[in-house]
């Protein structure tokens, strides 16, 4: 039916840069598609007709940014429209509000010590996390190194 994320100057789509095998999508209740663009360190939001509505995120070692060669590597949405992102290298899971503002850290590298140790700067295909969320707002985090799934819930 079409392609989303393909570079197109006329439509102001910079194009996905995916230097590693991590690419994720999630569709919100607003019928907009969220796509991680790990090479650009951002999340892009598309219409179902493949128009780029907006993008957010920035390369930064600061907690609100995405660091390393290619992050975020995974994403999912919470029922309230907040976006959960997953990273590798410095394995962490974060929440961004529906308005695309950094909200909180679900879990940091201290929660994924084996995953952090497995990261090799010369190989962007090792390690990482993925996540899913349920209708109650619980976050299920898959550690791709240990094959563990951890269930987490946001603190009040």
Buried (B, 14 or more C-beta within 10 A) or exposed (E): EEEBBEEBEEEEBBBBBBEBEBBBEBEBEEEBBBBBBBBBBBBBBBEEEBBBEEBBBEBEEEEEBBBBBBBBBBBBBBEEEBBBBBBBBBBBBBBBBBEBEBBEEBBBBEBBEEBBEBBEEEEBEBBBBBBBBEEEEEBBBBBBBEEEEBEBEEEE
